[in-house]
């Protein structure tokens, strides 16, 4: 999860370079008055993360977790899960 809606000073490259996330999630409202996510933060997330998911663009998100896997999924209107990983 990206820090503080991916504001300009919220995402540390040094932290992500150690963590190497497979994906990052930016929780942000569409057309928000703060203009989040910041372009600089998105650049850092894209550089160190395989995929950047955004709630303003990609909608609601959920994840299925087990001991070794994190599987992104989407919540459908009937609340069933659809694997998108």
Helices and strands as residue ranges (DSSP letters): G 3-6, H 13-19, E 23-26, H 39-48, E 51-54, H 55-58, E 62-65, E 70-75, E 81-83
